[in-house]
Amino acid sequence: MKNKQLILSLVFGLLGGSISVGGYALFQKNQPQITVAADSNGGFSRYAKFSANGAVNFTTASAIATPAVVHIKSASGEQTSSRGRGQERGSNPFPFDFFDNFDMRRGPSQSSGSGVIISADGYIVTNNHVVDEADKIEVVLSDNRTYVANVIGTDPSTDLALLKIDAKELPALKFANSDQLQVGEWVLAVGNPFNLTSTVTAGIVSAKGRNINILDDKFKIESFIQTDAAVNPGNSGGALINIGGELVGINTAIASQTGSYSGYSFAVPANIARKVIDDLLQFGTVQRGFLGVSIQDINSQLSEDEGLSVSRGIYINSVNENSAAEAAGMKKGDVILKVDEASVNSSSELQEQIGRHRPGDNVKITALRSGKETTFNVVLKNQAGNTSMVKKESNSNLRELGAEFEEISSREKSEFKVSSGVKVTKLMAGKFRSAGIREGFVITAIDKKVIKTESDITDAIKGKEGAVLVEGTYGRGGKMAYAIVF
């Protein structure tokens, strides 16, 4: 198999627009019981194990983690280009790659990655880019048992996905408190590089809160843990663990000239992963709230230009109208220093802290205004400007479609020459892709029932058995129809 490398350039500078956030809460009793809570001492092991000769001993952590890390094989019916999102290698001296194995032959394509079992009954977390656009997802356990996985939910903004296999009594990793992870601390990367199963490498935490601008999402949250543990194609979605064998991150990307390991790797912090998983289980989608500010990291030049008394923090360039920040009294020129009790010195650190909260959550923002510290009590809002949360429909038939939808705008109605409809915005493994439906298709009717909202789709297919006729258009003047079989 040939490796297809996904190259994106590292870009610094202004982080425009609103900060995307979501919420963090404990699982509800009626949710699937998966172990993601930290242990009684905060979940992070503050100890190192040593061998007889005084060297650090990684055997216990490796023995805990390797059975809980799985090999993921994704297959799609045709070669697609979205996995190649990114720029040509060019002159950039420090490109960043998602690291997966790809078979780029014409026709069906395959990719290979890793995943982490987080519950004994078969919930698995991995990277979104490992399973994105897959028609079939196969999970191979460390003992070579193989299962077909269902996608519970995905979150492109953090590059995470939650899968489920039909299995019991599986070994599962406990989540650590990634906030307590320290630069210089030993960590292990566990995964399946180059299809070599159950591979363990060691390194230290090189940095935290890294924003490398690799995610292609409007509301992305990048605050990676940077390590020098060796990772390679196939490690995506695997575990980054501490010396106690607890999960501190999900390995996601590498800095590389060649597409293979060159010194640094990057992982999504465990605390972000816990929140995303919780949202996917409770609501079927990740809850995004917004602080509603345009921001910029402070440097010496900005500090001099704006007459600031500090050289670190996050400078507010503007405050959005009807935003959570405006309602709390925040203004252009304020310098954000803390979220609750956590210090934030960069945009990525601010994103991570805000990203643990849901719309309606209260956060305390400490900021400098005219050289004086001021505290703002902020109630986070969603994209629509209120504090409501959205719960996706749980209809099993709707999940089988393998698609995400949005209602079309007035402009799109005119463009598509329809009076109503719902657009397919994303395809995953499911009946729509198998039937040949492509992203951008506007559904106008299902079995002659007019479709105006996503709820209409739910109602139209609820309890259906046999063939269902899906009608619509791609906006080029012609109508299309597809048969979906339940």
N, C-alpha and C positions, 0 to 999 in steps of 0.2 A: 504493500500500500504506500502510496505517495502521500507526503504531508503537505497540506495546503495551509500556509501561514497567513494569519490575519494581522496586517501591519498598520498601526496607527501612530501618528506623531504625537510627542509630548508637547502640549501647548500651555504656556503660562499666561497670566494676565487677568483681565476683568472677568468676573463671573456674573453675567447679566441675568436679569429675570428674577423670578421668585424662587425661593428655596423650597424644594420639595420635601415634605415630611410625611411621616406616618406615625402610627401609635404603637405603644407597647403595653400589654396587659397580660395577666396570667390567664391560662386556659380556663374556659368555663367547664362546669361539670358535665355538660351535655356534649362536649367536644370529644373527638377521639383522644384516648389517653396516651399521650406520648411524653416521654421524659425529656424535657428541655430545661427544667429548672436547675439552678445552681445548687450545690450541696450546702450544708449548714454553715460552713465557714466562708461562704461567698463563692464557692465553686472553683477557686483557683488554688493550685497546689504550690505552696511556698516552700518547696524543699527540692533538693537534688539528691539523686542516688549515686553512690560511688562504688566502684569495684575495689578489689583488694589492693590494686596498685595505685589507687587514688584517682583514677580517671572517672569521668562522669559515665554512669551506666544507664543505657537507654533500653535495656531489655524488658523491663516491666511495662513501660509505656508502649513499646512496640507490640508486646503480647496482647495488651488491652485493645489497641487500635486496629491492628491488621484484620482481625475477623469482622470488624464493623465497617470496613471500607470495601466497596463493591466496584466491579468493572461494568461500565455502561456502554452498550453498543446501540447506536441510533442509525436507522435506515430510512431513507426517503426514496420515493418512486422516481424522482428525476433530479438531475443536477441543478442546484439553485445558486444564485449569486449572493444572497443576503449574508451567507457565512463569510463572504469575502469582503464585507464592509471594511473600509479602511483605505489607506493611501499606498501608493507605490513606494518602494523602499527608498529610492532617491538618495539625497545627501544627509538625511537626518541621522545623527550619530548615535541616537539612543532610542530606537523604536521599541514599541511595546506590542506583544503578541498575546492573543488568546492562544492556548496551547492544546490542540486536539489533533488526533490522527484522522486524516481525510483520504478517502479514495475518490479521486477526481476523474475517473474514467467516465466516458459518455454513458448516459442512461442512469440507472439507479446509483445512488451515492451512499456511503457509509461513513460514520464517524465514531470515534472511540474516546471515552473519558472515564471519569471516576465519580463515585457518589459515597455518601456517608449515611449509614443506618442510624436513625435517631430514636427509633422506638422498636420494641420487641415484636410489634405486630406489622412491621413492614413499611413504615414511612422512611423515605430517603430524601436527603437534600443534595442537590448538585447545582451546577451552573446552568443558567438559562441557555447559554450558547451551545451547551452539550446536546440538548434535546430540542432546540428550536427547529421547527419545520420537519421534525421526524414523523414518519408514518407509523413506525414501529420502534418501540424502545425495549431492549432486552437487558436484564440485570443478571450478572453472574456473580454469585457469592464466592467467598474465599474458599469454600469447600466444593466449588464447581457446580453447585445447584443453580439452575437457570430459571428465571421467571420473566414473564412479560409485564411491563410496568404501565400503569395509568398515570397521566399527568393530573395532579390535583390542582395545581396552579403555577403560574410563572410571574416573575417580576423583572422585566428588562431594566428597570431603573437601578437595581442592585446586582443584576446578572445572577439571580437565584431562581431555582425551580424546586418544587416539591413533588415527589413521585410516591406511588404506593404499589406494593406488590402483595399478593395474597399468600402470606407466610406468617408463621407464629414462632415465638420463642427465639427470636433472632438476637445476636449480640448487638448492643447499641451503645453509642458514645454519649457521655454526659457533656452538657455545655458548660464551659468555664465562663467566668466573668472577664471578658476581653479588656475591660477598662483597667484591670489590674496587671495586665501584661506589660512588662517593662523592656525598654530598649536594652539590648545586651543579654537578654534571657534566652536560654536554650529552648528551641522548638524543633519538632520533627514534622516532615512532610510525608504523608502516606498516600499512595495512589498506584496507578497502573501505567507508568510511562512506557511508550513504545510497545504496548500490549504485554509488558512484563508485570504480572500481577503481584500484589502485596509487596511493593517496594517501599522501603523506608530510607529517608535521608535526613541528616541533621544539620542544623545551623543555628544562628542567633537572630533575634529581632533586630533589624538594622534601623528601622524607623517606624513611626505610626502616623496615621492621618494623611497618607499619601494620596494626592489627586493626580492621576496620570492621564486623564481625559481619554480613556479608552472606550467608555460606554456610549453607545449611540442612542441616547434617550433624552427627551426634553427635560425630564425631572430626575436625572440621574443622581445617585448618591455615591460618591467615591471618597472613601476614607480608608484606604487599604493598609493592612499590616505589611510592611516590607521586610523580607528575610533573605538570608543567603543560603537557605536550604536548597539543594539542587532539585529542580523540577523540570520536566520536559514534556513534549507532546504526549497527551493521554492523562496527565495529572489534573486537568481541569475538573473541578468539582470534588476533589479529594480533600482529605483532612489535614489541617495544621493543628498539631496537638502540643500540649505542654509536657513537662517531665512526668506529671501524674497521669498521663494518658487521657486528658480531657480536651475537648474540642475548643480551640481558641479562634479558628478561622476556616474558611473554605478557599482553597487554592484556586486562583482565577487567571493570572496573567504572569508573563515574564518580560524582562527587559532583555532584548537580544538583537544582535546583528544578523543572526543566522536562522532564528526560529527555534533553536535549541538553547539549553541553559548556558548563560554567559555571566552569571554572577548574582542576579537579583530576581526575586519572585514576589508576587503580591497576592494577598488573601483578603477576602471579605471578613471583617471582624465577627466573632460569634454573637455579640450582642445585637448586631444588625440582623443576622440570620435568624435569631430567635424571634425577633419582632415580625419579620416577614412571614415566617412559618405560622406563627400565631394568627396573623391576619388571614392568610390563605385558608386556614382551617376554620376560622370563625365566620368569615365573610365571603370566602371564595375569591377575594381580590384584596390587594394591599391597600390600606387606607392611607391616602395622601392628604396631609394638611399643608398649609402654607403660612410662613411668616409674612411673606409679601414685601420683600425688599430686594433692591439691586445692590450688590456689594462688591467690595474690592479689598484684597489683602493689603495691609499697610506696609510700605517700605520707606526707606529714608527720604526718597524724592517726594512721595505723597505727603509724608509727615511735614516736610519743609514747605511744600506748596500750600497745604491747608492750615499751616500753623498749629499742628497737633503737638500735644505734650507727651505723646507716646510714639514708639516706633514699631509696636506690635499690636495686633488686634484686627478687627474687620470693620472697614469703613463703609458706612451706608451712603451710597450715591443717590438713591431715591427711595421713596416709600410709595407703594402702590395704593391707589384709591380703594377704599372699602376693604382694606386688608387688616389682618390681625395686628400688625405693627402700628398702623395708623390709629386703630381703635385704642391701642394702649398708650398712644401719645409719642411714639418714636418719630424722629425726624431725620432728614438729610443732614449729614455731618456727624451724627452720633457714631461712636466707636464701640462696637460690641466686644466685651471682655469675657463674659461668663454666660453660660446657660445653666440655670439652677446653681449648683456648686462647682460645676466643671468649667475650668478655664478653656477658652478657645482662642487660638492664635492664628488660625487660617480658615479660609472658606470651607475646606473639607472637614475640619473639626467641627465647625458650626453645623454643617449639613448632617454629620453623624449624630450630634446631640439632638438637634431638632427632629431628625429622622426616626427617633425612638418614640415619638408621641403621635397620637391620633388627633384628628379634628375635634375640638371641644376640650382638649387637655389644656391645663394651665401650666405655663412655664414662666420662670422668673429670669428676665434678661437684665444683666448688669452692664451698663454702658457709660462711657464718658461723654459728657456734654459740656462744652466750654471748660474743659479741664476738671470737672467735678463728676464723681461717680453718681449715677442715678439708677434706680431699680424700676423696671417696668414689669407689670404683671400682664402677661400676654395670653389670651385665649386663642389658640390656633384655629384657623378656618380651613375649609376644603377649597377646591378649585372654583366652586360656584359662589364662594363668599359667605357660606354659612358653616355651621358646626355639625351637620348631619353626616352619617356614615352610610355608605352604599353596600348593600349585600346582594351579591350575584344570585341569580336563580339557581336552585339546587336540583332542578329537574334533570333526571338521569339522561333522558333523551337529548336535552340541550347540551350536556357535557359530551355526549357521543358525537355531536357535530364537529367538535374540535375547532371552534372559531370564537373570535371576539367581535363585538358589534358596536356600532354607534349610529344614532339617528342622524339622517342627513340634514344639512342646513338649507335655508331658503335658497341660497345661491346654488347649492348642489341640485336642488329640485329643478331649478331652471336649466342647469347644465345637463342633467340627465334626462330632462323632459319627462318628469314623473311628478305626481301630486304628493306622494309620500314614499317612504322606503327606509330600510335599515342597511347600512353598509358593512360589509365584512372587512374589518381592519386588520385582523391577524388570523393566520391558519396554523393549526397544530395537527398532531395525529388525530384523525377522525373521519367521519363520513363525508364531510364537505370536500376535503382534499382528495379522498378516494374517488369521489364522483367527478372530479375535474374542476370544481369551483376554485377560482383564484381570488386573491386579495383585491379589494376594490369593487367587487361585485355588489350591486345594490339589489337587495331582495324586496320585491314589490308585492308578492303573493305566495302563499303556501297552501296548496290544495284549494286554490281559488279564494282563500281568505286574505283580505287586504292586510298588509303588514305596515304598521306605522312606528312601532316601538319594539324593543327587545322582548317585552312581556307578550307582545302579539306572537312572536316566534314561539315562545314557551307554550302559549295557549294552543297554537296551531298544531304542535307536534305532541302535546301531552297525551300519553297513553296510546300513541299510534303504533300500529303493527303493519308490516308490509311496506309497499311503496308509497312515497310522499313526493308530490311534484312541487319543486321550488322554482319560481319564476322571477325574473329580474333583468337587469341590464348592466353593461360595463360602460355605458355612457357614450357609445359611438353610434347611437341611433337605432341599433338593433336590439331585439329582445332575445333572451336566452332562457332555457328551461333545463333543469337537471332532475333526475330521479334519485331520491335518497331512500334506501331500504332499511327499515327497522326490524 
